[in-house]
Amino acid sequence: MGKLELYIPVGRERLRCGYTTGTCAAAAAAGAAALLLEGVALPAVHIDTPAGVRVEAELLEHAAGEGWAACAVRKDGGDDPDVTDGALICARVERSAEPGIVIDGGQGVGRVTRPGLDQPVGEAAINSTPRRMIHEQLEAAAARAGYAGGLRAVISVPTGEALAGRTFNPRLGIEGGISILGTSGIVRPMSEAALLDSLYLEMDQQKAAGARDIVVTPGNYGEAFAREKLGLSLARWCTCSNYIGAAIDHAAGAGFRSVLLVGHLGKLIKVSAGCMNTHSKVADARRETLAAHAALAGGDRALVKALFDSPTTDAGVELLRGAGLLEPVMDSIAGELDAQLKRRAGHNGRAVQLAL
């Protein structure tokens, strides 16, 4: 069985996509459920991902016992430099006396120890979309087998604890392993040179088509916010990934009149601290910046310490809201972000508009 044969053009390159740990977990759970409920050791399963792409995942390491079955899927990250590429994502599914479906994490899957993440404190770091995908696969297997009882699925990653040290999980308060992630089910590969080529090409095409103003978003969040919350037309729009500085440089050089930058606070707060490449491997000043602006707005030592220890900016926002300082802190960050972007664009550059 070959790897996922889905390619996307990125700049001048053609890069192969892979599938997420969430897709792997759902596929392994589907295989384990088929073995448990139908007695069939499938060589592979097909998973319909949220991105609308159907993937075929090979099933490995079949095992079964009284009331349980297990199998695994090897993660295929495609051409993306992903630390989990090649890792075994395992699922053990067992019958349960309790009705319904329970999903938990085992060896090598991290556990949440701080608030503000996708899952509550104490839960396995299996995010919402993978949980839904696993749930759907187990429901489908039970329906095929005519099984009306309960099921419990435990997802594990034998090498997950070691891999987690190469991720941000320890910093986020996720202990004991990696997270099972993926909102689309598909890994879209990232190559810095190719992404920059693609970004510059998009901007040049917009300029050639007569655009004087352009909307720039780092990724899907900013695009969705601009379209759904701000009601903007994205006819003059491009995505810059982590390369916000490069996008401003090219926009200024190409002679655009203005740039509207729309993105999540967790991304743009880095830029307000002067980090123009926001990839986590390059820079991360989120908690330091949030804590500093809170102090400038009059936050006490306890609040500043809580913000510094906060695992995400979303959790930090809730702390600021509770302290009654959300508006002044956001105004302070936005002002510094505007100044940083104008400085990057050059003294004569027009104001860069901002939406968080």
Secondary structure as GFF3:
##gff-version 3
##sequence-region A 1 356
A	DSSP	beta_strand	7	10	.	.	.	ID=ss1
A	DSSP	beta_strand	13	16	.	.	.	ID=ss2
A	DSSP	beta_strand	18	19	.	.	.	ID=ss3
A	DSSP	alpha_helix	21	38	.	.	.	ID=ss4
A	DSSP	beta_strand	44	48	.	.	.	ID=ss5
A	DSSP	beta_strand	54	58	.	.	.	ID=ss6
A	DSSP	beta_strand	60	65	.	.	.	ID=ss7
A	DSSP	beta_strand	68	74	.	.	.	ID=ss8
A	DSSP	beta_strand	88	96	.	.	.	ID=ss9
A	DSSP	beta_strand	101	105	.	.	.	ID=ss10
A	DSSP	beta_strand	108	109	.	.	.	ID=ss11
A	DSSP	beta_strand	111	112	.	.	.	ID=ss12
A	DSSP	alpha_helix	128	145	.	.	.	ID=ss13
A	DSSP	beta_strand	150	156	.	.	.	ID=ss14
A	DSSP	alpha_helix	160	164	.	.	.	ID=ss15
A	DSSP	alpha_helix	169	172	.	.	.	ID=ss16
A	DSSP	beta_strand	174	175	.	.	.	ID=ss17
A	DSSP	beta_strand	177	178	.	.	.	ID=ss18
A	DSSP	beta_strand	186	187	.	.	.	ID=ss19
A	DSSP	alpha_helix	192	208	.	.	.	ID=ss20
A	DSSP	beta_strand	213	217	.	.	.	ID=ss21
A	DSSP	alpha_helix	220	224	.	.	.	ID=ss22
A	DSSP	pi_helix	225	229	.	.	.	ID=ss23
A	DSSP	beta_strand	237	239	.	.	.	ID=ss24
A	DSSP	alpha_helix	244	254	.	.	.	ID=ss25
A	DSSP	beta_strand	258	262	.	.	.	ID=ss26
A	DSSP	alpha_helix	265	272	.	.	.	ID=ss27
A	DSSP	alpha_helix	286	296	.	.	.	ID=ss28
A	DSSP	alpha_helix	301	309	.	.	.	ID=ss29
A	DSSP	alpha_helix	313	323	.	.	.	ID=ss30
A	DSSP	alpha_helix	326	345	.	.	.	ID=ss31
A	DSSP	beta_strand	353	355	.	.	.	ID=ss32
###
